[in-house]
Amino acid sequence: MSKRVPAVRSGDVLIPALGFGTWQLDHGTAQPLVETALEIGYRHIDTAQAYRNERDVGAAIAASGIRRDDIFLTTKVWIDQFAAGDLQRSAEKSLEKLGVDHVDLLLLHWPKPDVPLAETMAALNAVRERGLTRLGGRRPGADRHRPGPRQGAGPGDPALADPAGRHRHPPHQDPGPHRREL
């Protein structure tokens, strides 16, 4: 991890506080931009199944020459994969697309009221126990849309909430002209 970027701690895991997000980077744009981000010092890369760019993100990481352990990789499971069994298969598929054996943080992208949270969190814990992710939880900001306690899957199974701060945009709202591009 870059010594110039502050980090937050979750148990024994350090999470770079500044990450490079890949939302809306598709159709071949993700790979060169992630390569550039890694080249200039980013070490936290954020993607999601819904972004449809996990293959490009994985290719950029592989092409970077940076040790996998020096990159903090986050991806998110989409809501149609929250049921037990589905979530585990979905995580495996993401790892395959990313070309890695684990991610550092696996998040639930958005609340899904029709799948019990306890079932989803148990499935997320099972993924963590298999070593497919180091940490798990709900996407920052998602808790405000679902009642109940915050729950996570990580060292000692504490709640992992807002792992790298608050999401800077209201949910499903385009940031519009305020978005800065690298």
N, C-alpha and C positions, 0 to 999 in steps of 0.2 A: 504494500500500500504506500502511496506517496506520503512522504514525511511532511509535505506542505499542506495537505488537506486535513482538517480536523476530523475526528471520528467520534461516534457515539458507541457505547458499549451495551451489548445485550448478553448478559452472562459473561462467558469468556470470548465472545465474538466481537471484534471491532468492525463497525460499519462506517465506511467513509461518508461523511455528512453531505458531500457534494457528489451527485451522480449525473451521468449522462442518460437522459431519457430518449427512448426511440419511438414514442407515440407519433403516428402519422409518417413514419419513415418506411415507405414500402416501395415496391416496384424497382428494387435494386438500389435505392438511395441509402438504405441502412448500412450496408457493408462499408462503403467508402467513408461515411461520416463517423461510424464507430471506430474505424481504423484511425482516422484523424484524431478523434477524441482520445484514444489510447496513446497515440503518438505525442500529444501535447500534455499528457499527464493524468487524464481521468483514469480512475481505477474502480469506479462503481458504475456498472452498466445495468440499465433497467429496461426490460422488455416485457412482453406479455403475449399469451396465445392470441388474444384478440387483435394484436397489432399485425399479426401475420408476417413477422420479420425475424422470427427466431433463427431460421437457417442463415440469414445474412449476418445476424449478430454473432452467431457461432463461427461463421467463416471469418469474420473480422478478428475475433479473438484468436483463432487459430493462426491467422496470417500475421498477427502482431509480433510474434516472437516473445511475448511477455508470458512468464510462467503463470499457469492457471491459478495457482495459489496466491498470486499477487493481484488478482482481479476479483472484486466482489460482484457477483452476478445475481441479479434479481429477475425472476419472471413471475407471472401471475396466471392462475387458473381461472378460466372463464366460468360463468355461473351455470352453464348446462353440464358441468362436470363435477359438481359438488357432492353427489351421492357417493357413499362408500363403494369402492371398486372403480367407479368412474374416475374419481380424483386420482387414485393411484395410477391407473392406466394413462391418464392425461399427463401426469408428472413424468412418467416414463417417456411418453411421446415428445414432450418438451425437451427432455435431456437428449433424446435422439436427434432432434432438429438442431439443438445447440451444439451437438458434438462433444458433450461433456458427461462426466459420470455423476455430477451433482451440481446443484445451484447452492448459493449461499443463503438465499432468502426466497421462499416460495410463499406468495401471497394469494389470498382469495380476492379476486378482482372487485367483486361487488356483492352486496348482501343478496341472499336468495331465501326468502321466507318459506317456500314450500319444501325445502330440505332442512330437517332439524339441524340447528347449529352444532349440537352435541355429536351428531353423526359425521358432519363435515370435519369438525375438529379432531375427532377420533381418526378419521381417514388421513388428515394432515399429519397427525402424530405418527401414524403408521409409516408414512412416507419418510418422515424424519428418522424414525427408528431404523429404517432400511438404509440410511445414509444417502438418500437422494437429495436431501436438503439439510443444511445446518440449522436453519431457523425457519419458522413458518408463522403466519398470522393473517390478519385482514389488512387490506390496503389502507394506508393512511387516509383518514377522513371517512372511511366506510362506516365506522361505528356510529356516527351520528344519524345514520339512516336505518339502524336496526337496534331495537331496544335490547337490554340485557347486558350482562357483564362482558367486558373485553376478554377475549381468550386467545391464546397463542400456542405455538408449539416450538419450544426451544429448550435451552439448557435448564434442567429442573422443571420444565414445562410451565414457565411463568407466562403471564399474559404479555404478548408482544404487540404493543399498540404504538402507532406512529413511529416506526423504527428509525426513520430518518427525518422526522419533522412532519409538519402538516402539509397536506397537498395544497398547492397554491391556487388552485382553481376550484370553484364549486363543481360538484359532480356532473359529468356529462355536459359541461358548458365549454364551448370553444374559447380559449384565452384571447382569441382575436389579435388585435394589433399590439397587445401588451406582451406577446410571446417574443422572446429573444432567441435568435438562431445563432449557432456556433459558426 
